[in-house]
């Protein structure tokens, strides 16, 4: 009887360690994806938004450039 209790205790410890491992791997994966996204170049619209926010272009220029980006090609 004592042998089976010990077996279940060890099994429970391994299962708990597995759950913790899975949770940690998901956290690390989420952090890595965030770092990858942060290193990607900005989209053209994001560049325009940054230029507008910094005062590099006026609101009118922003609207015109955004129109050019969003208008259908062809």
CORUR-V795043 format. One line per field, one symbol per residue. psi: psi as a letter, one per 30 degrees, with the letter a starting at -180 (. if undefined). burial: b if it has 16 or more other ideal C-beta (glycine too) atoms within 10 Angstrom, else e. Layout:
BEGIN
psi=???
burial=???
END
This chain:
BEGIN
psi=eeeeeeeeeeeeeeeeeeeeeeeeeeeeeeeeeeeeeffkllleeeeeeeeeefgelleeeeeeeeeeefkkk.
burial=eeeeeeeeeeeeeeeeeeeeeeeeeeeeeeeeeeeeeeeeeeeeeeebeeebeeeebeeeebeebeeeeeeeee
END
